[in-house]
Amino acid sequence: MHNAAFAALGLEWTYELLDVPPAELPAAVQGLRHADVAGANVTIPHKQAVMQHMDGVDPDAVRARAVNTIVRDGDRLIGSNTDIEAIRSTIASVGVEPKGAKAVILGAGGSARAAGVALEGAHVTFVSRHPNDGDEPGRSIAWDDPSLHALVRSADLLVNATPLGRREEMPIRPAALPRDGAVIDLVYVTGGTPLVRKARSLGLRTADGWEILLAQGARSFEMWTGRPAPVSAMRETLHP
């Protein structure tokens, strides 16, 4: 996606995958300080651990306690979270106004917290394996909580921020999907996740991880280059 964007604008830049074991994270971050590096994206399991190696972190990323984008600014590395802006725009695209809305977020990791920040003003319930042990910006319940079914059924928005859906599995029973709300799945797979496919079959408003991937990537591109992202060229590389 990013290499297609660089090519579209005639930039002799490259976007490369670095597989970084946790013990090698400090050295990898130090490598981003080289003059020929503009920045990086960060994914699991490093979104939180990388924060301690930044020279600055923007307010949204601090609130989410997760960094997914790094920009080199001279000698400084600045951490941001472009997931938040991408999720905000996706929430709007499915017709949900966060203020006063009832939202259920499945998961409690960096992506779930980003969704929680994007839903500022909503009544948010997180569903996690260890409720109240984390730093989610809202109420937290366990997966086996007896109130879960009713909460999701009455929700204005259900967000899946777990990895469930990369294979043919559902993070929640189909019978528990919102009656009239919207569903956003942060997972992206060709043809849509089982959750998104089922929600669509029920006539619910949906969005999946492809548009979020594109939106956060476009924002990262703009932060690194200072130029508008060629979104069409980036979208053509994705195959939802």
Sequence and secondary structure as in RCSB ss.txt:
>XXXX:A:sequence
MHNAAFAALGLEWTYELLDVPPAELPAAVQGLRHADVAGANVTIPHKQAVMQHMDGVDPDAVRARAVNTIVRDGD
RLIGSNTDIEAIRSTIASVGVEPKGAKAVILGAGGSARAAGVALEGAHVTFVSRHPNDGDEPGRSIAWDDPSLHA
LVRSADLLVNATPLGRREEMPIRPAALPRDGAVIDLVYVTGGTPLVRKARSLGLRTADGWEILLAQGARSFEMWT
GRPAPVSAMRETLHP
>XXXX:A:secstr
 HHHHHHHTT           GGGHHHHHHHTTSTT  EEE  TTSTTGGGGG SEE HHHHHHT   EEEEETT
EEEEE HHHHHHHHHHHHTT   TT EEEEE  SHHHHHHHHHTTTSEEEEEESSTTSS  SSEEEETT TTHHH
HHHT SEEEE SSTTSSS  SS GGGS SS EEEE    TT  HHHHHHHHTT EEE HHHHHHHHHHHHHHHHH
SS   HHHHHTT   
